[in-house]
Amino acid sequence: KKGEAWSARFSEPVSDLVKRYTASVFFDKRLAKADIQGSLAHAEMLAAQDIISAADHAEIVRGMTQIGQEIEAGQFEWLLDLEDVHLNIEKRLTELVGDAGKRLHTGRSRNDQVATDIRLYVRGAIDDISVLLAALRGALTDLAEQHADTIMPGFTHMQVAQPITFGHHMLAYVEMFGRDAERMADCRKRVNRLPLGAAALAGTTFPIDRLRVAKTLGFDDVCHNSLDAVSDRDFAIEFCAAAALVMTHISRMSEELVIWMSPRVGFIDIADRFCTGSSIMPQKKNPDVPELARGKTGRVYGHLMGLLTLMKGQPLAYNKDNQEDKEPLFDTVDTLVDTLRIFADMAGGISVKPEAMRAAALQGYATATDLADYLVKKGLPFRDAHEAVARAVRACVDAGCDLADLSLEQLRAFSDLTEADVFAVLTLEGSVAARDHVGGTAPRQVRAAIARVRAQLAG
Ligand code: ARG
């Protein structure tokens, strides 16, 4: 009979199976810190509004302080019988401080309590993730700087397209993770509103001061409708959507790392501490970390779908369905935090092989567009230039050579506008240096982009 907070209403206890089925304490105890924080803010307001006495408030603070320490020390006894984190803590408080503990729940319901806890939790997660995204962007920017001049083939359709620099390629991910950080910051605005005061669903008869509680807990505002406050989890869904996009970017990058590290490509190597071997093939070194990150992206997408589906059929206001929001949310946060940490670290463990990249860039007629642009600058309409160069490439394919291997005379056979200065545009260096505008791959622009990112990260 330790548990039931509502036992007088019931004529028989729930079965052990139902108890286990409905309990959430073994996963929601993770919210303990937020729960105590929320309770302390609520109690402070109750005292300030003369709803409870100053003495009761002091007792609640004393009890909660001890409970916090017990939890921290791993000495708190979590009981399945007490269903969830909220009832476990409240029950212990009453054990420690008696009637003052029983007064804490005045004007409050677990419905607004849990909604508050989750918002505090998600807010903390967003803040942690924002720091980690910045660290990853910083690490990728460092790598970009080392390779602002390193030429590699850029691909479309996985076919060699045009030469780019590896630095430019890394900065593409820096942009993606930058938007992810913006999305997190934007999501935080909607997370950071206080449900407490909504009570079960309709508000409370006590003269509460919600804005005071909001201020104490660092919320920007209160939720303005009590039904909405306790029932919607859209803020958690939005967070998971932002997290899913982070993982999309992580996964694309992982795919590239895996391809680049394949001996068939050989563009990079990844430090041993991020790879593992094979139990049967002695020669193997596998890029496990990026592969696993690519795989873990699936579970984060799954959690987003799970939460959307959890929400879609629920009538207002609170329903027990919402207890199912926690595990997907926690796992999303854990997956993201670990992945971002590892990737920031791994960026420093990527060694680039410029010769292999260069050889690949030389293979696919990557400067064909440069030749067409050259002819346009000599007065040929672009469509005609495109056709002339296509014929030149075709001739090279047949002869098994590169465009730059053709003599001036041979090149002039495709367009007599061609002059001796053509060879400058056919080089890889000339090609990248010529794309010299904001967002282009020219090393000069890559360095400017690096400076912009650094300023952003510093400010
Ligand atoms: N453990 C519950 C949850 O996670 C707390 C709210 C319970 N409220 C209720 N009326 N059963 O959502």
Residues whose N, C-alpha, C, O or C-beta is under 5 A from the ligand:
A	BS01	LIG	S24 D84 R110 N111 V114 N322 Q323
